[in-house]
């Protein structure tokens, strides 16, 4: 497997979580990631934790990408945050509209992620490599599939360099999405996002919330395992390795792993892929 890989982490909330994530990162650095990204909470609620985690990754000698959400943001706050990231030496952003916190109105001066991308470019030129989100199975709030494709094209037109997809289990959805955006004249790299399967309850909750379809055969197999965690993990490794093999065989520009701050499953998938 010679394609670039990258990892996503979320900012820990406790000193114990911080120590655990440090060990997780060290284990995953052995796979020489192109970069590691750190998520941003709804409404920027984890900004301090996000920035401190990004800074730690950068200081460990690995390129760090900071998620950047525009929900509730103003031009002044974004300008200030961009300056802080530049001072840290961060050169990569994942620009998102972001999730609305519970009971939170849209607010802010940016409506769409494309507005944020355009503003970052206006303020900082080419100082940052900007990633944006892609939704092979259509954003759950999109008015239509075509509207979702147009929204993605608008982000690229605004200045995005590349994209990372929401996780998925159906390779055809990814291939169709790439074909569709290329027909719109969009040719930036679209890197598939991969979520290792380690916990069926958590996976189903996440997937229902973000609009990812779990194929019926996978859902029924997971339900059939009940609380048998070992069987769930074994099955999950087989399913996700197979998906990654299909993607690698098709020549995808990279693979981005949603690690959930765990190293074991991602490491095993990579180990299996290296044997192919």
N, C-alpha and C positions, 0 to 999 in steps of 0.2 A: 504494500500500500504506500504509494508515493505522493498522495495528495495532501495538501495542508489540512491540519486539524486545529480546532480551537475549542475552548471550554468556557461555559458560563457558570458563575457563582452568584449567590445572593449574600448581601452583607449580614454577618451574624449579629445577634442581639445581646449576647452575653459574653463574658470573658472566656467561658468554657468553649462557646461556639467559635470564638476567634482563634483559640488555640487549636481546635479541631480542624478548622478550615486551613490553617497554616500547614498542618500535616497533610491534609488532602491535596493542597496545591503542590507541595514538595513531591508527593507521589506521582502526580500527573505531569509535572514538569519533565519527568524522564521521557515523555513522549514528544518533547520538543514542539509545543504548540506555537502556532503563528502568533496568537494573542490569547489573552483571557479577558472575558468581559464580566462586568459586575452590574447587577440589576439596580433599578431605581424604584422605590416604593410608590404606591398610588399617591398622586399629588406631590411627589418629591419627598414623601414622608421618611425615607431612609437616606436622605442626601448625605448627612454627616458620615454614616456608616459606609455608604457607597464610596465617597471620596477617600476615606481612610483605607478601605480595602484596595482600591485602585492604586493608591500611593504605595501600599505595602508590596503589591505585585510588581510595580515599576521598580521599586528598590531591590527586589529579588532578581532583577535582571531580565524580566519577561515583559514583553509589550502588553500594556493594559488598555482595554477599551471601556470607557465609561458610558453606561446607559444614560440617556438624557431625555427626560419627559417634559412635554410642554404644557401639560394640564395645570392650570392655575398660575402659569409662569407669566412674567412680564418681560419686556425687552431689557429692562434694567437688571432684573435678577439673572436672566440668561447671560447677559454681557458680563456680569460679575463672576458667574460660575465658569464661563469660558476662560476668563483671565486666570482664575484659580487653577484650572486644569492645565492651561498652557505653562503656568509657573511650575507645575509638577513634572512637566515634560511629557504629558499625555498627548498622543498624536492620533488617537482613534476614538470615535464616538459612535454609539448606537442611538440614532435619533428616532424617538417614538412620540406619538401623541400621548400615550400612557393611559392607564386605567383610572377611572374616576373613583376616589374613595367613597365609601358608603355615606350617603346623605350629603354629597358634595356636588355643587353646581359646576358647570363647565368652567366659568371664570377665566381669568387670564387674557392675554393678548394674542394667543395663537389658537386657531381652531383646528388645523390639521397638521400632521407631521411634516407635510410639504412646506408649510409656512415656517416651521422651525428650521428645516434644512436650508431654506432660502435665506433666513436671517443669519444662520451660522456662516454661510458662505459670504454674505454681505459684510459681516463683522470681521471674519478671520481669513478670508481668501481660501487658499489651499493648505492652511495650517493643519487641518484635520482630515483624515480619511473617514468618511461618513458612511456608516452602515444604516440601512433601514429594514423594516420588517416586511416580509412577504407572506401571503396566506394562500397556499395551494388549494385549501378547501374553503376559501372565501371567508373574509372577516365576518364574525357573527353579527356585527352591526351594519354591514354593507347593505345598501338598498337592492343591489343585484350583483350577479357575477361580473357583468360588464363594468358596473360602477367601481367595483373593487379593483379590476385591472387598470382602469383609468386613474384611480387614486394612487396605485403603485407607480404608474408611468409619471404622474405629476411629481412624486418624490424624487424620481431619477432626474427628471427635467430640472428640478430645483437645485440639483447638485450632488445627489447621492452617488457614491462610488460603487457600492455593492449592496447586497441584501442577504439577510439570514431569514430562513422561513420559520414559521410556527412548526412545531413538531407534527409529524404525520406518520401513518402506518401503511399508506397506500402509495407506492412509488409512482403509479400512473398519474395520480393527482399532481405530483411534483413535475413530472415530465410534461403534462398538459399545460400547467401554469407557465413553465419556461417557454414552451412553444407559443403560447398565447401572447406573452409580453414581447417576445421577439417579433411577432407579427405586427406589434404596435411600434416597432422600431427601437425597442428597449434592449440593449445588449450588455448591461452590466452583469457581473457574476452573481448568480443566485445560489447561495450555499444552503444545502438542506440542514435543518435543525433536527437533531436526534435526541429523543428522550428514552434513556434506558428504562426497562420495566423492572421495578423492584418491589412495588407495593400496589396491588390491584385497586384497593379502595381509593387511595390517593390519586392514582392515575385516572380512574373514572370520574372523580370529582373535578380534577384539572381539565380533563377533556371536555366534559359537559360545559364548563365555564368558558373555555376558549374556542369552542366550535370544532375541535378535532374529532374526526370520526374514528371510533374503535371498531374495526370490522367485526361482524357478528361472531365469526369463528374464534377470534381472539378473545372477545368479551366472554363468550360461553366457556372457553377453556379456563380463563382466569377465575370465573365464578365457580367452576367445577373443582378448583383447587382449594376453595374455602380459605382456611387459615394456614394452609401448608406453605409457609414462606419459602422454604427451600425449593419446592416444585415451581412456585411462581417465578423465582429468580432464574432457575434453569430454563424454563420455557421462555422467559423474557430475553435471556441471552441468545437463544436460538433464533427467535423472531427478529430481534434487532440486528444481529449479525447478518442474517439473510437479507434484510432490507438494505443494510450498508453495502453488502456485496453487489446487489443490483445497482445501487447508485454509483459505486466505484467503477463497475463495469461500463457504465454509460458515460464515464468521464466527467463527473461533477467537479466543480472548481474547488471543493473542500467539504469538510464535514464539521459541523458545530455541535458539540455535545452539551445538552442541558444536564449538568452533573448533579444538581440538587445538593451540592456541597459534599458529595460522596465520591470516592475514587474507585471502589472495587468493580462495579458493573462496567463503567466506562473503560477501565484498564483491561478488563477481560475481553470486551468487544474489540478493542484495538489489537490485543494480542492475537485474537482469532483472525482478524483481517490481515495481519502481517504474514500469516501462513499461506494466504491465498496467492 
